[in-house]
């Protein structure tokens, strides 16, 4: 992506080809942010003002249209008088509640990729293979 400022061309960094979104993360962030904002009886505009963000940014996060950075989540947590870790924990619990965020499936997938294919393994015949010549 290229951004032009006046006659200067500023190239922005794009995401790495192998980088994937964590399934359910945007949805969990949206659900938790909306819930804690409403519990605090704040409008999107008030939360945005307290966090130093725009109302549009809050609306996009709650609408699952934008990824949240750690910086933004911590700003929002401070604006809501929450500990940052508490907010992250609530997001993680929401992911687990909706069936996302299970580390085992990710770990199994990585282990499968590291394992050699079955066809490449020698078949066991009960006989020992000959020793290599010295």
N, C-alpha and C positions, 0 to 999 in steps of 0.2 A: 504494500500500500504506500502511496506517495502523498505527502501533504505539502502543499505549496503555501508559503508565507511570503507575500510580496513576490519577488523574483527568486527567492531561495527555495530549494527543494529539500524538504526534510523527510527522510525515509524512516518509517516506524518499523519496529521489530514485529514480526509476525510470530505466531505460535509454532513451536517445533512440530514437524510432520508426525511424529509418533505420540505426541501429547494428546490425551483424551480427557474429556470432562468426566468427572466421577459421577456415575449414574445416581440420580436423585438429589444431587447436591443443591442445584438451583431451586428445586421444589422445596427442599427442607429449609433453606435459607429464607425463602419467600414466606413459608408458613410460620416459621418462628418469628421473623421480623414483624409480620403483621400482628401476630398474637401478642408479643411483648409491647408493641407500640399501642395497641388497643387497651391492654391491661394498664398501661401508664396513662391512658386517656389523652393521647397526643395525636394530633393530625399529622399527616405526612409532612406538611409544611413546618410545623413546630419541631418535629424530630429532626428534619433537615437543618433548621436554624440552629438547634442545640448541637448538632454534630458537625456543623460547618460544611454541609453538603447541599446540593440542590434538591428541591422537591421531586424533580424529574428523576434524579438518581434513585431516590427512595422508591418512587413508583415503579421504576424499571426493575429494581431488585425484588420488590414484592410481586411484580408481574412476571417474574422468571425470564426477563428479557436481557438481563445483564449479569455477568459474573461479578462476585464480590471479591475484593482484595482483602487481605488480612488487615491492612491499614483501615479500610472502610468499616469492617466489622468491629474493630476496636474503637473507632470513633463513635459508632452507633452504640456500642456497649457503654462507653463513658457517658454519652448523652442520656442513656436510660438508667444511669446509676447502677449498672451491672458490672461485675467483674468480667473481663474479656474471656477468661477460661470458662466461666459459667455460660456465656452466650454460645461459645463453641461446643460445649457439652450438650446444650439444648439442641443445637443443630444436629449433632451426631446422634442423639437419642431419637430425633425425628426421622433421621435416615434409617435407623434400625427399626423404628416402628412401622415404617412404610416398606420394609423389606430390602432396603439398600444399606450400604456401608458395612457389609459383612466382609471382614478381612480374609476369612478362610477361602472363599471362592477366588479371590484375587491371588492368594498364595498358591492355591492348587493350580491355577492357570499358569503361573510363573514356573512352578515345579514341572508341569507337563512340558513346557517349552524347553526346560533344561535337560530333561530325560532323553536318552538316545531312543531312536525309533526301534520298535521290536524287531523289525526285519534286519537291523544291523547287528543284533546280538547273536552270538553263535548258539545253535540249538544244542541242548544238553542231550547227550546220547548215553551217558553213564560211563563213557570211556574218558580217560584223561587225554588231553591233547599232548602231542609230543613236545618235548622241551626244544627250545631253539638251539641250533648247533652253536658250539663254542668256538 
